Amino acid sequence: MSNPVFSRSDVFGEPRRAGGSADARRGGTATYPNQTPAYGTPPQPGQYGQYGAGQPPMDASDLDAMYSSPSATTADTKRLTYDDVIIKTGGLLALLVVVAAATWTLVPPAMLFMVMIVGAIGGLVLGLVNSFKRNPSPALIVAYTVFEGAFVGGISKVMETMAPGVVVQAVLGTIATFAAALFLFRSGRVRVTPKFTRWLLIAVTGYAVFSLVNFFLVMFNVLDGWGMRSGWLGVIVGIVAVGLAAMMLILDFDSIKRGVEGGAPAKLAWSAAFGLLVTLVWLYIELLRLLTILQSLFSGD
């Protein structure tokens, strides 16, 4: 998968065919300790002695209680569930919003740019660390959320100064895009295939290279303003970026579905929530930038 949070996981990725047992490959039937023999087959010597030695036999009431007891749920077996992912994603989003709001209201304008830089660098470093960890670290994921919240709060305030009302529009656009992507995935109108995944990987890589080149051109004053993202070209690039982020959400949904259906450990709910948070922040930033460029074009600035 193109999102390293999911692609490096053995349970979120493409399913693999498991090889059969040695007995099955030889055409026989695998046997296991304490296995019940087929109907009409007399018990073999030692069939039950390995585990039942010294234990009293079970009577009819014990067997009836065993069969009437409820089946074990995913919570009992410590397996990943959609509820786990929803709760942790909601918690991380709430933390990000709180930190962003605190940055917006408490950080003085003279220090806002510095807070944005620290948040961006800290978020980038922790994002890479969390993406390539095999086992999720809740502490590092929470730390990433705090840094990213500082960056989001700072850039939102700057953009709101440039284009009043753009933050509310970007938030509503992010929610609408998330809902649309989830609907398309759940309804089966968009299917995640290997071809879709490869195409999206190439497109996201190309966009990342374009953004990096544009960033350095602006930083070294080769270009000013939005650089290559100025004017109507910037609008086209922004629309493409929003589309890529929406498709990445669909890819994330598919990865989470694979994890749940594959019986992934419950701790990987942190990885799933982190992956969704990364994509949602990217989507919000792209919408914020796109709407700011559009407002500047129509206002004549």
Salt bridges, closest charged atoms under 4 A:
GLU14 OE1 - ARG258 NH2 3.29
ASP23 OD1 - ARG26 NH2 2.36
ASP254 OD2 - ARG258 NE 3.06
GLU261 OE2 - LYS257 NZ 3.04
GLU286 OE1 - ARG229 NH2 3.20
GLU286 OE2 - ARG289 NH2 3.23
